[in-house]
Amino acid sequence: MFFLITLLSIFCLWLLVICARAIMFKPAPETDFPKTAPGSIDSQGAIKNLQAMIKVATVSSDPGALKEFRALLPKLYPLLHKHCTYEKVGEGGMLFHWKGKAADKPTVYMSHYDVVPAEEAKWRKPPYSAEYENGEIWGRGTLDTKATLCAALEAAEALLSQGFVPAQDIYFAFGGDEETTGLDALAIVELLKSRNVKPALVLDEGGAVVENVFPGVKQAVALIGSGEKGLTNIRFAVNSQGGHSMAPPKNSPIVVLARAVARLEERPFQARVSDPVRQMFDILGRHSSFAYRLIFANLWCFSGLLALICKKMGGELNAMVRTTCAFTQMQGSPAMNVLPPYAEVVANLRLLPPDTPETALAYVKEQVNNQNITITTIDGDGGPHFSNTDNEGYRRVVAGIKTIWPQAVVSPYLMMARTDSRHFRLISDVVLRFSGTRMSAEDRKTIHGNDERIGEGQFLEMLMFYRQIVGAS
């Protein structure tokens, strides 16, 4: 009896503690940012300029189109080309330098002008027509990421027309191969490094103002990517004698590979909470419903439950807390009635620290545990770099967001996709990723998909955001 009373007392004390912590887990007081108007923008002129950009089908494999795009910008932004120096860097990198009153804390605004190919037959409107209908601009690159490039340059052109001189140097860095190699951005970084340029802030594509992405939070949240995951691709290959399919062996190559794929699906990488995600849980968790606040306020005892929730939900939340393994390619016999003498599958892994290409390969081999499968790394890079958010650069981005979206909850987060900005960690400690617009779940599906488009309202907010933040540089 005494033992049961003791257990009950411990349980009641534990329940009291976690409930008290959840009750006290309230949003922190918001910083009172200066209320400044973002300034005027020629929205209709900006829409026409964006349409002109979209009409150039800048797929990375078409150097002619990339050259055509570079030749278009002086026509759209004459003041930028008159007052700022311009250099073509690497195969297609574009670097503009706008001299400010000082040069010790420069800002780099990034984007890329190449796009992924579009399957025109699956689009409701031609992907490079840049049609403007019912308040939407259609076309490949509207969201990824010619709109951000356009908005940044519209801000610069408007400010230059008013004789504005930034407090610090500004660089606009645009790559032409982000969707493939990212070598243009690397070349720009190496050039800036050789000139001892150390940006106080690098801002690239990434997060957005979104809704219904965090458990228990109903209001809009603005997510700033303060880091991104690493990447590696792994090949799983099996050799055999081949032969006719009329008498298949017990373990044909495809069956062996299928078992390996199933084992890895059943045994995901361990869940971990990285610094950007820990910050996100702390900030957004305070705005969630009480049931979720119980979890986020008490991760010391509910981390396992959180990992299970993330695994069950899948998608972006799950990808934030573990290294993911997505099987993307398969190869087998060229004929339907022939057993393959060689078969392979390829997995794309997005790495969460402390995982590296080497440790990920070791984990995969351990889980598959089959000597008949040759498992090798195709390529990959080192682990990600996380930027500290306790600095003026981060606060400047937050101030710009709160000016345009005052009701949004702003938080760091971890990007699952890779951007050109990963190279800038070589010269800057503050590399952030925010696209400057609202984005719905439907919008995000069109990126690299069909029917990509941006609403006029979304684009106007993007223009205002860049006008605000560039003007504060």
C-alpha positions in Angstrom: 0.0 0.0 0.0 2.8 2.4 0.9 4.5 1.6 -2.4 1.3 2.5 -4.4 0.8 5.7 -2.4 4.4 6.7 -3.2 4.0 6.0 -6.9 0.8 8.0 -7.0 2.4 10.9 -5.2 5.3 10.9 -7.6 2.9 10.8 -10.6 0.8 13.7 -9.1 4.0 15.7 -8.6 5.2 15.0 -12.1 1.8 15.9 -13.5 1.8 19.1 -11.5 5.3 20.0 -12.8 4.6 19.5 -16.5 1.2 21.3 -16.3 2.8 24.3 -14.5 5.6 24.4 -17.1 3.0 24.4 -19.9 1.0 27.1 -18.2 4.1 29.3 -17.9 5.2 28.5 -21.4 3.8 31.7 -22.9 4.9 33.8 -25.9 7.8 36.2 -25.0 7.1 39.9 -25.3 7.6 41.1 -28.8 10.4 43.5 -29.6 9.1 46.9 -30.5 10.5 47.5 -33.9 10.4 51.0 -35.4 7.1 51.5 -37.4 8.4 52.7 -40.8 6.6 52.8 -44.1 8.3 50.6 -46.7 8.1 53.4 -49.4 6.4 53.5 -52.7 6.8 50.8 -55.4 5.7 50.8 -59.0 3.8 47.5 -58.7 2.5 47.5 -62.3 5.9 48.2 -63.7 7.4 45.5 -61.5 4.8 43.0 -62.8 5.8 43.8 -66.4 9.5 43.4 -65.5 8.8 40.0 -63.9 6.8 38.9 -66.9 9.8 39.8 -69.1 12.0 37.7 -66.9 9.7 34.7 -67.0 9.5 34.7 -70.8 13.2 33.9 -71.0 13.3 30.1 -70.4 16.5 30.0 -68.4 16.9 26.3 -67.9 20.5 25.7 -66.7 21.3 23.6 -69.7 20.6 26.4 -72.2 23.5 28.9 -72.1 21.8 31.0 -74.8 18.8 31.7 -72.6 21.0 32.5 -69.6 22.9 35.0 -71.8 19.6 36.5 -73.0 18.5 37.0 -69.4 21.7 38.8 -68.4 21.3 41.1 -71.4 17.7 41.8 -70.4 18.5 43.3 -67.0 20.2 46.6 -68.2 17.0 47.3 -70.1 14.8 46.8 -67.1 17.1 48.5 -64.5 19.1 51.2 -66.1 19.9 53.1 -62.9 21.2 50.0 -61.3 23.7 49.5 -64.2 24.6 53.2 -64.1 25.4 53.5 -60.4 26.5 50.0 -59.5 29.4 48.0 -60.8 28.6 44.8 -62.5 30.7 41.7 -63.0 30.0 38.4 -64.7 31.5 35.7 -62.4 32.0 32.1 -63.4 29.9 30.7 -66.2 26.8 32.7 -65.4 27.1 34.4 -62.0 26.0 38.0 -61.7 27.5 40.3 -59.1 26.4 43.9 -58.6 28.2 46.2 -56.1 26.3 49.2 -54.7 28.7 51.4 -52.7 27.5 52.6 -49.4 28.7 55.1 -46.9 30.7 52.4 -45.2 32.0 49.0 -46.3 32.8 47.1 -43.0 29.3 45.5 -42.6 28.1 44.8 -46.2 24.9 43.0 -47.1 24.5 40.4 -49.8 21.0 39.8 -51.4 20.9 36.6 -53.3 18.7 34.8 -55.8 19.1 32.7 -58.9 17.7 33.1 -62.4 18.0 29.6 -63.7 14.9 27.3 -63.5 14.1 23.6 -63.7 12.5 22.3 -66.9 8.8 22.4 -67.3 6.5 19.7 -68.9 4.4 22.1 -70.9 1.7 19.5 -71.7 0.9 19.2 -68.0 0.5 23.0 -67.4 -2.8 24.8 -67.7 -1.0 27.8 -69.2 2.3 27.8 -71.2 5.1 27.8 -68.6 7.1 30.6 -70.3 4.2 32.8 -71.4 4.1 34.8 -68.2 0.3 35.2 -68.6 -1.3 37.6 -66.1 -4.8 36.5 -65.4 -7.2 36.9 -62.5 -4.5 38.5 -60.3 -1.9 35.8 -60.9 1.4 35.8 -62.9 2.0 32.3 -64.4 5.3 30.8 -65.3 8.3 28.7 -64.4 10.4 30.7 -62.0 7.7 32.9 -60.5 8.3 31.4 -57.1 11.7 29.8 -57.6 13.1 32.5 -57.7 12.8 35.2 -60.3 10.3 37.0 -58.2 12.8 37.6 -55.4 15.4 38.7 -57.9 12.9 41.1 -59.4 11.8 42.4 -56.1 15.4 43.1 -54.9 16.2 45.0 -58.1 12.9 46.9 -58.1 13.8 48.1 -54.6 17.3 49.2 -55.7 16.0 51.0 -58.8 13.3 52.8 -56.8 15.8 53.9 -54.1 18.4 54.9 -56.7 15.8 57.1 -58.4 15.5 59.0 -55.1 19.2 59.4 -54.7 19.4 57.0 -51.8 22.9 55.9 -50.6 22.9 52.8 -48.3 24.6 53.0 -44.9 26.7 50.0 -45.9 27.8 48.4 -49.2 25.2 46.2 -50.8 25.9 43.3 -53.2 23.3 41.6 -55.4 24.6 38.0 -56.2 22.6 35.9 -58.7 23.6 32.5 -59.9 22.7 30.8 -63.2 23.2 27.2 -62.1 21.6 26.9 -58.6 19.3 24.1 -59.9 22.3 22.0 -61.0 25.8 22.6 -59.6 25.8 25.9 -57.7 29.3 26.7 -59.0 28.4 30.3 -59.9 27.6 31.1 -56.3 30.9 29.4 -55.2 32.8 31.5 -57.7 31.2 34.7 -56.3 32.1 33.7 -52.8 35.7 33.0 -53.8 35.9 36.4 -55.5 34.5 38.3 -52.5 36.8 36.3 -50.2 39.8 37.4 -52.3 38.7 41.0 -51.7 38.3 40.4 -48.0 34.5 41.1 -48.1 32.9 39.8 -45.0 29.1 40.2 -45.2 27.3 41.1 -42.0 24.1 39.6 -43.6 23.5 37.2 -46.5 19.8 36.8 -47.5 18.7 34.2 -49.9 15.5 32.3 -50.9 14.0 30.0 -48.3 11.3 30.5 -45.7 8.0 32.3 -46.2 4.9 33.4 -44.3 2.9 30.2 -43.9 -0.1 28.8 -42.1 -1.0 25.4 -40.6 2.5 24.1 -40.7 3.2 23.8 -36.9 1.1 21.6 -34.6 -1.4 23.6 -32.6 -0.6 27.0 -34.1 -3.4 28.7 -36.0 -1.9 32.1 -36.8 0.5 32.9 -39.6 4.2 32.3 -38.9 7.2 33.7 -40.8 10.0 31.2 -41.0 13.6 32.3 -41.5 16.0 29.6 -42.5 19.0 29.9 -40.2 20.5 26.7 -41.5 20.0 24.0 -44.1 20.6 20.3 -44.2 23.5 18.6 -45.8 23.2 16.1 -48.7 24.5 12.9 -49.9 23.4 10.4 -52.6 23.9 6.7 -52.1 23.8 3.9 -54.7 22.7 0.3 -53.8 23.7 -2.2 -56.5 23.4 -5.9 -57.0 25.0 -8.1 -59.7 23.7 -11.5 -60.8 23.9 -14.0 -63.7 20.7 -12.7 -65.3 18.7 -15.2 -67.3 15.2 -15.8 -68.5 12.3 -14.7 -66.3 10.4 -18.0 -66.7 12.4 -19.6 -63.8 13.2 -16.9 -61.4 15.7 -17.6 -58.6 14.6 -17.2 -55.0 16.6 -13.9 -54.5 16.7 -12.0 -57.7 18.5 -8.6 -57.7 15.3 -6.6 -57.5 13.9 -8.6 -54.6 17.2 -8.2 -52.7 17.1 -4.4 -53.3 13.4 -4.3 -52.4 14.1 -5.8 -49.0 16.9 -3.3 -48.4 14.6 -0.4 -49.2 11.9 -1.8 -46.9 14.4 -2.2 -44.0 15.6 1.4 -44.3 12.0 2.6 -44.5 11.2 0.7 -41.3 14.4 1.9 -39.5 14.8 5.7 -40.0 17.6 7.7 -38.7 17.4 8.8 -35.1 15.4 11.9 -34.3 17.4 14.9 -33.1 16.7 18.5 -32.3 19.2 20.9 -34.0 19.7 24.5 -32.8 17.3 26.1 -35.4 14.6 23.5 -34.7 15.1 23.9 -30.9 14.5 27.7 -31.3 11.5 27.1 -33.5 10.0 24.7 -30.9 10.6 27.2 -28.2 9.1 30.2 -30.1 6.2 28.5 -31.9 5.5 26.0 -29.2 4.5 29.0 -26.9 1.8 29.9 -29.4 0.4 26.3 -29.8 -2.6 24.8 -28.0 -2.3 23.6 -24.4 -1.9 19.9 -25.4 1.1 20.7 -27.6 2.5 23.2 -25.0 2.6 20.3 -22.6 5.0 18.6 -25.0 7.1 21.6 -26.1 7.5 22.9 -22.6 8.6 19.5 -21.4 10.9 18.1 -24.0 13.1 16.7 -21.2 10.5 14.0 -20.8 8.5 14.0 -24.1 11.2 14.0 -26.7 10.4 10.4 -27.6 6.7 11.2 -28.0 7.6 14.2 -30.2 9.8 12.0 -32.3 6.9 9.6 -32.8 4.5 12.4 -33.7 7.0 13.7 -36.3 7.4 10.2 -37.7 3.6 9.7 -38.0 3.0 13.1 -39.5 5.9 12.8 -42.0 6.6 15.6 -44.4 8.4 18.8 -43.4 8.1 18.4 -39.6 9.6 14.9 -39.6 12.4 16.1 -42.0 13.3 18.8 -39.5 14.2 16.3 -36.8 16.1 13.5 -38.6 18.3 12.6 -41.5 15.9 11.5 -44.3 16.4 8.8 -46.9 14.3 9.1 -50.1 14.7 6.5 -52.8 14.5 8.4 -56.1 15.9 6.2 -58.9 15.7 2.5 -60.0 17.4 0.6 -62.8 16.9 -3.0 -63.8 16.5 -5.2 -66.9 15.8 -3.5 -70.2 13.4 -6.3 -71.2 10.3 -7.4 -69.4 11.1 -11.1 -69.7 14.8 -11.0 -68.7 16.2 -11.1 -65.2 18.6 -8.2 -64.7 22.3 -9.0 -64.5 22.6 -5.7 -62.7 20.1 -3.7 -60.7 20.4 -0.6 -58.6 18.4 2.0 -56.6 19.6 5.4 -55.6 18.7 7.2 -52.4 18.9 10.9 -51.8 19.7 11.7 -48.1 19.3 15.1 -46.4 21.7 15.1 -43.5 20.9 16.4 -40.0 23.9 17.0 -37.7 26.0 15.3 -36.6 25.4 13.1 -39.6 27.9 13.4 -42.5 28.1 11.5 -45.8 30.5 9.1 -44.1 28.4 8.4 -41.0 25.2 8.2 -43.1 26.8 5.6 -45.3 27.9 3.6 -42.3 24.4 3.7 -40.8 22.8 2.5 -44.1 25.2 -0.4 -44.5 24.6 -1.4 -40.9 20.8 -1.4 -41.3 20.8 -3.2 -44.7 23.4 -5.8 -43.5 23.6 -7.6 -46.8 27.0 -8.4 -48.3 25.4 -9.1 -51.7 24.6 -5.4 -52.1 27.3 -3.0 -53.0 26.5 0.3 -51.2 28.6 3.4 -52.2 28.4 7.2 -51.9 27.9 8.9 -55.2 28.4 12.5 -54.0 27.7 14.7 -51.0 28.9 17.6 -49.0 29.8 18.2 -45.3 27.3 18.9 -42.6 25.2 22.1 -42.5 26.1 25.4 -41.0 23.8 27.2 -38.6 23.7 30.9 -38.2 23.4 32.6 -34.9 20.2 34.7 -34.6 21.4 37.1 -31.9 22.8 39.7 -34.3 21.8 42.8 -36.1 21.4 41.1 -39.5 18.7 38.7 -38.1 17.0 41.5 -36.3 16.9 43.6 -39.6 15.2 40.7 -41.4 12.7 40.3 -38.5 12.0 44.1 -38.6 11.3 43.9 -42.3 8.9 41.0 -41.8 7.0 42.7 -38.9 6.6 45.8 -41.0 4.8 43.9 -43.8 3.2 41.1 -41.7 2.8 42.6 -38.2 0.6 39.7 -37.0 3.0 36.9 -38.0 5.0 35.0 -35.4 8.6 35.1 -36.6 10.9 32.1 -35.9 14.1 30.5 -37.2 13.8 27.1 -38.8 15.9 24.5 -40.6 15.6 24.3 -44.4 15.4 20.8 -45.9 16.4 22.0 -49.4 19.8 23.2 -50.5 20.4 26.8 -51.7 23.3 28.6 -53.1 23.7 30.4 -49.8 25.4 27.4 -48.3 28.6 28.6 -50.0 28.5 31.9 -48.2 29.2 30.3 -44.8 32.8 30.6 -45.9 32.8 34.4 -45.6 29.8 35.2 -43.3 28.5 34.1 -40.0 24.9 35.3 -40.7 23.4 33.5 -43.7 19.6 33.6 -43.7 16.9 32.3 -46.0 13.6 34.1 -46.4 11.8 34.6 -49.7 9.8 37.6 -48.6 6.3 36.4 -49.4 3.3 34.4 -48.2 3.2 30.8 -49.5 0.4 28.3 -49.2 0.8 24.5 -49.2 -0.6 24.6 -52.8 2.0 27.3 -53.8 4.8 25.1 -52.4 3.6 22.1 -54.5 4.1 24.1 -57.7 7.8 24.8 -57.1 9.5 22.4 -59.4 6.0 21.2 -60.3 3.3 22.2 -62.7 1.3 25.5 -62.9 3.8 27.5 -60.9 2.5 31.0 -60.4 2.5 33.9 -58.0 -0.5 36.1 -56.9 -0.4 39.8 -57.4 -0.9 40.3 -53.7 1.9 38.0 -52.8 4.2 39.8 -55.2 3.2 43.2 -53.9 4.1 42.1 -50.4 7.4 40.8 -51.7 8.1 44.1 -53.3 7.3 46.0 -50.1 9.5 43.7 -48.0 12.5 44.2 -50.2 11.9 47.9 -50.5 11.9 48.0 -46.7 14.9 45.8 -46.0 17.1 47.2 -48.8 16.3 50.7 -47.7 17.4 49.8 -44.2 20.8 48.4 -45.3 
